[in-house]
């Protein structure tokens, strides 16, 4: 087993990056998304039907991660926003890999989002595998969960991602 740097060990199992209510869920944005992919699900469009099923129209669940992506610029912030999945880049850099890619994504949905909601997203490093030889060179896998919660703490969903880092810096 290849040892891990102490910083990476310290990140295991706890929120490292927290995106706190970055965007407000907006029906106009999800309508544009649905138009682009021609998604006619009435739960996203039809208030009467949606009231019977979910109280009101809901945002498409597959958009959950998009509500936690920060803008590159905000008037109240100095410097750039954290990159999307910043924890992945931190792990890749701490382990000394030039390259990293997503090998698997799973999105577990809980409570739907509605217009006016926002989410808090916590990036948690779940595991880091042993270094091994891959077709791309020496590398290792790591798993990150992004836990999405509404302002009241209700779980909206969990995105689980598996990454492969490879190609040693300086090699």
URJO-V789402 format. One record per residue. N is the residue number from 1. BURIAL is + if it has 9 or more other C-alpha atoms within 8 Angstrom, else -. D_FIRST is the distance of its C-alpha to the first C-alpha in whole Angstrom. Layout:
n & burial & d_first
N & BURIAL & D_FIRST
N & BURIAL & D_FIRST
This chain:
n & burial & d_first
1 & - & 0
2 & - & 4
3 & - & 6
4 & - & 9
5 & - & 13
6 & - & 15
7 & - & 17
8 & + & 15
9 & - & 14
10 & - & 18
11 & + & 19
12 & + & 17
13 & - & 20
14 & - & 23
15 & + & 25
16 & + & 24
17 & + & 27
18 & + & 30
19 & + & 33
20 & - & 36
21 & + & 39
22 & + & 39
23 & + & 41
24 & + & 44
25 & + & 44
26 & + & 47
27 & + & 49
28 & - & 50
29 & - & 47
30 & + & 46
31 & + & 49
32 & - & 48
33 & - & 45
34 & + & 47
35 & - & 49
36 & - & 47
37 & - & 45
38 & - & 49
39 & - & 47
40 & - & 50
41 & - & 49
42 & - & 52
43 & + & 49
44 & + & 49
45 & + & 52
46 & + & 55
47 & + & 56
48 & - & 58
49 & + & 55
50 & + & 52
51 & + & 54
52 & - & 55
53 & - & 51
54 & + & 49
55 & - & 52
56 & + & 52
57 & + & 50
58 & + & 46
59 & + & 44
60 & - & 42
61 & - & 39
62 & - & 37
63 & + & 38
64 & + & 36
65 & - & 33
66 & - & 36
67 & + & 38
68 & + & 35
69 & + & 35
70 & + & 37
71 & - & 39
72 & - & 39
73 & - & 42
74 & - & 43
75 & - & 46
76 & - & 45
77 & - & 42
78 & - & 41
79 & - & 38
80 & - & 37
81 & - & 35
82 & - & 31
83 & - & 30
84 & - & 30
85 & - & 26
86 & + & 26
87 & + & 23
88 & + & 21
89 & - & 22
90 & - & 21
91 & + & 17
92 & + & 18
93 & + & 19
94 & + & 17
95 & - & 14
96 & - & 16
97 & + & 17
98 & + & 21
99 & - & 21
100 & + & 20
101 & - & 22
102 & + & 23
103 & - & 22
104 & - & 23
105 & + & 26
106 & - & 27
107 & + & 30
108 & - & 31
109 & + & 35
110 & - & 37
111 & - & 40
112 & + & 41
113 & + & 42
114 & + & 46
115 & + & 48
116 & - & 48
117 & + & 44
118 & + & 41
119 & + & 38
120 & + & 35
121 & + & 32
122 & + & 28
123 & + & 25
124 & + & 22
125 & + & 19
126 & + & 17
127 & + & 14
128 & + & 11
129 & - & 9
130 & - & 6
131 & + & 7
132 & - & 9
133 & - & 13
134 & - & 16
135 & - & 19
136 & - & 20
137 & - & 17
138 & + & 13
139 & + & 13
140 & + & 11
141 & + & 13
142 & + & 14
143 & + & 17
144 & + & 20
145 & + & 23
146 & + & 27
147 & + & 29
148 & + & 33
149 & + & 35
150 & + & 39
151 & + & 41
152 & - & 42
153 & - & 38
154 & - & 38
155 & + & 35
156 & + & 36
157 & + & 33
158 & + & 29
159 & + & 28
160 & + & 24
161 & + & 22
162 & + & 19
163 & + & 18
164 & + & 17
165 & + & 16
166 & + & 16
167 & + & 18
168 & + & 17
169 & - & 20
170 & - & 22
171 & - & 21
